[in-house]
């Protein structure tokens, strides 16, 4: 069931919005999940992928391969990982595009902006204040209006 009247549930409109999305929106869509160690360390599940992150491929012909992200190709919705390439008939090599949802980030390239994103997304900070507050329950069934 549709809850928000401002959001369309039309397949046609969703596909159009997805495939004609600007680069800033594509960055967010092209996110990858973090490895179990990073997930425990930073208390967050996923992060938009970035150029110098190290990833492990989880699906497809290159499953199990690890490498550094050499390019995030937002126009084609893929990332290029070093040493994941195909030899062409003329002898040249071309990188193979892998969708970011099919990889897991094993090492994050940290700078101040990325640190700020991780601090903002840290779930342990957002979960604690709600648990700390004690809310008194009031029984409303006795207060009948006549």
C-alpha positions in Angstrom: 0.0 0.0 0.0 1.2 3.5 -0.8 1.6 5.8 2.2 3.1 8.9 0.8 1.0 10.6 -1.9 4.0 12.5 -3.2 5.9 9.4 -4.3 4.7 7.5 -7.3 4.5 3.7 -7.3 4.5 3.6 -11.1 7.2 1.2 -12.5 7.6 3.5 -15.5 8.3 6.6 -13.4 10.6 4.8 -11.0 12.7 3.4 -13.9 12.8 6.9 -15.5 13.9 8.5 -12.2 16.6 5.8 -11.7 18.1 5.8 -15.2 18.0 9.6 -15.6 19.3 10.3 -12.1 22.0 13.0 -11.7 25.5 12.1 -10.6 24.9 13.2 -7.0 22.0 10.8 -6.7 23.9 8.0 -8.5 26.7 8.3 -5.9 24.2 7.4 -3.2 22.6 4.5 -5.2 26.0 3.1 -6.0 26.7 2.0 -2.4 28.4 -1.1 -1.2 28.0 -3.0 2.0 30.9 -3.1 4.5 32.7 -6.2 5.6 31.8 -7.8 8.9 34.9 -6.3 10.6 34.2 -2.8 9.3 30.5 -3.2 10.1 31.4 -3.9 13.8 34.0 -1.1 13.9 31.9 1.7 12.4 28.3 0.4 13.3 27.0 1.0 9.8 26.0 -1.4 7.0 26.9 0.4 3.8 28.7 3.3 2.3 28.8 5.0 -1.1 31.8 3.5 -3.0 34.8 5.6 -3.7 37.9 5.5 -5.9 40.6 4.1 -3.5 38.5 1.7 -1.4 39.5 -1.9 -1.4 36.8 -4.4 -2.3 36.1 -8.1 -2.5 33.9 -9.3 -5.3 31.0 -11.5 -4.1 29.2 -12.5 -7.3 29.9 -13.5 -10.9 32.9 -14.8 -12.8 35.4 -12.9 -10.7 33.9 -13.9 -7.3 36.5 -14.0 -4.5 38.9 -11.5 -6.2 40.1 -8.6 -4.1 41.5 -5.3 -5.4 41.4 -1.5 -5.2 38.7 0.5 -7.0 40.4 2.3 -9.9 37.3 4.1 -11.2 33.7 4.7 -10.2 31.9 4.9 -13.5 28.6 6.5 -12.5 27.3 6.9 -16.1 27.4 3.1 -16.6 26.5 2.2 -13.0 29.7 0.2 -12.5 33.0 0.3 -10.7 36.4 -0.8 -12.1 38.6 -2.9 -9.9 42.4 -3.3 -10.6 43.5 -6.6 -12.0 39.9 -7.4 -13.0 40.2 -7.0 -16.8 39.8 -8.7 -20.1 42.4 -9.1 -22.8 41.1 -7.8 -26.2 41.9 -9.3 -29.5 44.4 -6.5 -30.4 46.4 -7.3 -27.2 45.1 -4.4 -25.1 43.3 -4.9 -21.8 40.0 -3.4 -20.8 38.6 -3.2 -17.3 35.4 -5.1 -16.5 32.6 -3.2 -14.9 31.2 -4.6 -11.7 28.0 -3.4 -10.0 28.8 -2.0 -6.5 26.0 -4.0 -4.9 28.0 -7.2 -5.8 31.1 -6.2 -3.8 31.9 -5.7 -0.2 34.2 -3.0 1.0 37.2 -4.4 3.0 39.3 -1.2 3.4 37.9 2.3 3.5 39.9 5.3 2.2 39.4 7.7 5.1 39.6 11.5 4.9 37.8 14.1 6.9 34.6 14.0 4.8 34.4 10.2 4.9 35.0 10.3 8.7 32.1 12.8 9.1 29.8 10.5 7.1 30.7 7.5 9.3 30.2 9.5 12.4 26.8 10.7 11.2 25.8 7.1 10.2 27.0 5.5 13.5 24.0 3.6 14.7 25.3 3.1 18.3 25.0 6.9 18.9 21.5 7.1 17.6 20.3 4.0 19.5 21.4 5.0 23.0 19.4 8.2 23.7 16.1 6.4 23.1 17.0 3.6 25.5 18.2 6.0 28.1 15.0 7.9 28.4 12.4 6.3 30.6 8.8 7.0 29.6 6.0 6.6 32.0 2.9 4.9 30.6 -0.5 6.3 31.5 -3.6 4.2 31.5 -6.1 6.0 29.4 -8.9 3.4 29.5 -10.2 4.8 32.9 -10.7 8.3 31.7 -14.0 8.0 29.8 -15.7 11.0 28.5 -19.5 11.0 29.0 
